[in-house]
Amino acid sequence: MNTTDTVVAGTRQSGDVLVALRAFPRLVVRVQSPVADLVGDRLRALGLETLHAAGITAASVEIHDNAASEWVVLARLRTAVRRWQAVTAAPADGAPATAAHDLSTTGTEERP
């Protein structure tokens, strides 16, 4: 995986959250939200808890919140982690990940 590879989950629409996960030398969680002073610490904690649970110790997570419910944030974080694991598990020769790692049909994609 290149250090420029980024996985994302979610959207920037109202009521949703966009989570971007990329390689970084240490664990960093950044939160952007119009109500960051109210929910920023909780969103940061959710990010750290989700990454620790997945065994990720070196990554940068950006959480772009647009008044999403906590369960939506958690779902987007978990989806980003699954996609990250699929990308990092891909063979070094650049071949696509196996079907077991293909997350394109998990139902977590944006719906109209």
TAUR-V13082 format. One record per helix or strand of 3 or more residues. SS is the DSSP state (~ for helix, > for strand). FROM is the first residue (numbers start at 1). LEN is the number of residues. If there is no record, write none. Layout:
ss:SS from:FROM len:LEN
ss:SS from:FROM len:LEN
This chain:
ss:> from:6 len:5
ss:> from:17 len:7
ss:> from:28 len:6
ss:~ from:36 len:18
ss:> from:59 len:7
ss:~ from:70 len:19
ss:~ from:99 len:3
